[in-house]
Amino acid sequence: LGHAALSASGGAVLATKGFARQRIDVAFQATGLPVPRSAKLTMNGHFDNAPLALKAVWRGGKARQISLGAHWKSLLAKANIAAPQGGAVSGNANLQLQRLADIAMFTGGHLAGAADAAITFRPHGSKTNALLQASLQTVHLDALSVHDIVLHGSAADLFGRPSLNLAFSGHGIAGYGVSADADGRIAGPPNGLVLSLDSHLTDSRGAPGRLTAAARLDAPGRHLSLTTLDGDWRGVTAHLAAPMLIDFTRGLALDRLALRFAAGEITAGGQILPSLAFHAEAKDIALKAFRPFLPQADMQGALSGHPTLTGTPAVPRGTIPL
């Protein structure tokens, strides 16, 4: 043991929809098995009419020095990392995509813009901390456009019990007649991530609006508790009266939305995905609150109703008594 070597090679013929299949050659070598002193993986060929190259090298035995380089179209990835056995990780990794259109086939829509991301690993005793930064620039996705989105912050004990401390901001977000700027934070461990959002909006008539929200996400448990939701647009206000649980364990379900809205109240809850078993109730919604949206209509009185929906989101069934 410790002197074995492995060498293998092969290839794959791949393409996405609309492109001819092209060959990518793959080669792998390793020495010093079962714990390799060194190893190398290479991939070379063409994918979707563009050259593709990848080289990953492992050296140093238990010291585990890892380097990676990859290039395809405008995508460039580099990493140099030290990951000693039983020790903390150090080094950095970078990703650049100068044309988001190069990955549009994976998003299913018209996509343009650029993106980049970087992570720096920093040892802290036996633990690994990290600095994170990512950005999107001049993004267009169908009818939605974004001037820039920036995320930055840190992660503590990344490979043990990770805890995030991230901030993000978005500027020049526009689509469907509304433009917005937004700021937010993401903080805490995966089972207790505290999320916050504060956004300022302007509609097509120049009327301002504001939306603030806060939530707590349990990612392993697959549920989110919405604790704060406040909105104001053309004088119509909305306020979350009590925390609401959104459950992702078996599709999508809401555990009682209670929203004070337009001098009245909206309550709702039930299953949304994969099937519908959803009920809601609107009580005393003041119609005059909507005059800024429909100035030509002389809206008076209040609206109340209790719709119930069954079936599926694609083929809903139900009643809406008013």
N, C-alpha and C positions, 0 to 999 in steps of 0.2 A: 504494500500500500504506500501511497505517496509518490510512486514513480510511474503510475499508469498515465497514458495519454489517449486522447480521443480526437479524431478528425472526421468531419462529416461535411457533405456538400449536397446541394440539391437546388431546386428552383420552384417557382410558382408562376402561374399565368393568370393575371388579374386585370380587372377593369371595372369602372363604374358605368352606370347606364349611359349609353350614347357614345362610348369609346370602344375601340377594338382592344382585345386582350393583348397584353404585352408581358414579356418574361422578366422576372426578377430572380437573379442568381443569389443563393444563400450559402455561406460557408461558415463553419464553426470549428475552432481548434481549442483544446485545453490540455494542460500538462499538470502533473502532480496530483492526480485524482486519488482519493475522493474529495479532498479539500484542495482545489486547484491553486497552484502557484501562479498560473497565468491562464488567461482565456481570451479569445477574440472572436467576435461575431461580425461578419460583413454582409451587406446586402447591396447589390448593384444591378441596375437595369433601367427599365422605363415603366412608368405608370401614368395612364391617361395622357400619353404623348409628351411626357416630360421626364427628364433624367431623375432617377432616384438613387441616392447613395446614403448608406448608414454604416458607421463603424463604431463598435463598442469594445473596449479593452479593459480587462481585469488583470491586475498584476499585484505582486507583493504578498501573495499568500494570505496569511491571517491579517496582515495590515490592510488589505483590500483597498487598493487604489483603483478607482473606476473613472474612465473617461468615455465620453460619448459625443459623437458628431453626426448630424443628419441634415440632409438637404433635399428638398423637393419643391419645384416651382419657387414661390417666394417664401417658403417655410424654411427656417434655419433654426436648428436646435443644437446647443452645446452644453456639456456638463463636465466638471472635474470635481470629483468627490472622494474623500477619504472616509472609509467606513470600517475601522478596525473591529475585529471580533471582540464583542463585549464592551466596546467603547462608544463614545459619542461621535456623531458624524460632523464633518466639516467640509467646506467647499461651496460651490455655487452651480446653479443651472439657469440657463437663459433660453427663452423661446421667442422668436420673432416671426410674424406673418405679415408681410408688407401688403398683401392683397387678400382680403377675406373672400373675395370671389373665387379663390383657388379651392376653397372648401365648401362652396355653395351646393355642390352635389350631395353633401351630407346634411344640409339644413333644410332642403326642400323648398327654398324660396330664393328670390333675387337678393344677393348679399354683396355689399361693397364696404370698403374701409380697411383699417389696419389694426393689428393687435400686437402686444408684446407682454411678456411676463418674466419675472426674475425671482429667484429664491436663493438666499444665502444662509447656509447652515453654520451655526456657531455652537461649539461645545460649551456646556455649563456643568462642570463636574462630569458625572456619567450620563447626563441627559443632553438632549439635542434641542436647542432653540433655533428659531429661524426668523429671518426678516423677509417679508413678502411684498411684492409690488407688481401690479398689472394695470394695463390701460387698453382702452379701445378708442380709436380716433376716426372721425368722419365716417360713421357707420350709417349705412342705408340697408334696411331690410323691408322689402316691399313698400308699404306706405309709411313706415316708421323711419325716422332719421335721428341721429344722435351726434352732436359735435364732439363730445368726449365723455368718457367714464373712466375714473381713476380709483383704484383700490390700493391701499397700503396699510402696513401694520406688522404685527409680529405673532408668532406662535411659540408657546412655551411647552417643553417636554413633548416634542412633536411625535416621537415614536413610543411614548409611554402613555401618559394621561394628558393628552393635548388640551391646551386652552388657548383660544384665539383672542386677539385684540386688534380688530381691523376697522378701518374707516373707509367710506367710499363717497364719491360725489359724482353727479352727472350734470352736464350742462348742455343746453341746446337740444333737449329732447322734444321732438315734434312729431305729430301725426294725428290724423282724424280731426283736424281743426283745433287742436290744443297744443300748446308748447309749455315746457316745464324745466325747472332746475330742481335737483334733489340732493340731499345729504343724508347719510345714515351711518350706523355702526353695527358691528357684529362682534360680540364678546362672550367669552365663557367656554365651557367644555361642550363636546358634541351632544351630551344629554341635557344640557341646560343653556343653549345659546340664546342670549338676549339680543333681539333685533330691534332696531329703531329706524324710522324714516321720517323726514321732514321735507315736504316738497311745496314749491310755489308754482302755480299754474296761471296761464293766460289763455282765454279762449279766442275764437276767431273775431269776436267783437271787441277784444281788448279788455274784457272783464276779468279781474283777478280772482284767483281761488287758492285755497290752501288745503293740504291734506297732511295730517300727522298720524303716525301709527307706531305701535310698539307690540312686540310679541315675544314669546319664549318658545323655542323649538327644541324638542327632544328628537334628534335625528335617529338614533337607534330604535327608539320607541315609536317612531313614525307618527308623531302628532305635534300640533302647534297650538299654543294657547294665545289667542289675540286678546291683549289686555287693554289696549288703547286704540281708538279710532275716532278722529275728529276731522270733519270737513266743513268747508264753507265756500259756496259758489253762487254768486249773484244773489246773496242774501238767504239762500237755502242752506240750512245747517244740518249736520248729522253728527250724532254723538253715541258712541257705544256705551250702553247703560250697564253692562256687566260683561266679564270675560267670556269669550266664546272659544270652544274647543273644536279644532279641525283635525279629523282623524284620517290618516292615510293607510291604516293597517290592512283594510280590506276594500280598497278603492278610495272613495272620498265621501266623507260624511261630516255634517255640521251638527254640533251639539248646542243648539239654541242660540241663535243670533237675537239680541235685543238691542234695537237701534232706535234712538229718538230722532225723528226725522220730520222736518216741516211741521212743527208744532204737534205732531202725532207720534205714533210708535209703530215700528215694524218688528215682528218676531218671526223667526223661521228656524227650521231644523229638519234633520233627516238625512237619508242616503241620497247621494247624487251620482256616484259611479260605483260599480258598473251598471247598476239599475237604479231607477228612481223610486224613492218612497219619501217624498218631500212635501212638507206642509209649511204654510206661511200665513201670517195674519197682518193686515194693515188696519190701523185704527186711528180715525180722526186726523187723516192727513189733510192739512189745509191747502185747498186748491189755489188760493190767492198767492201762495208762496211761489207758484210757477209763472206768475205774470211776467217776470223779466225774460222768461224763455219764450212765451207766447203772448206778446203785448197786444196782439189784435183780438185775443179772446178775453171775454169778460168772465173770468173764472171766479166762481163763488162756491161756498159750502165746504164740505169735507168728504173725503173718500175713505171708505172702510171696505174690507173684503177679506176672505180667507181661502185662497187657492190651495188645492191639493194636486200633486202630480205623481203619476206612476208611469210604468213602462221603462223606456230607456231615454237618454238624452237625444238620441237620433230620432226616436219615435215616441215622444211623450204623450201621455193621456192624462186627462184630469178635468177638474171643474174650477171655475172662478166665481163663486157667489159674491155679489156686491150688495 
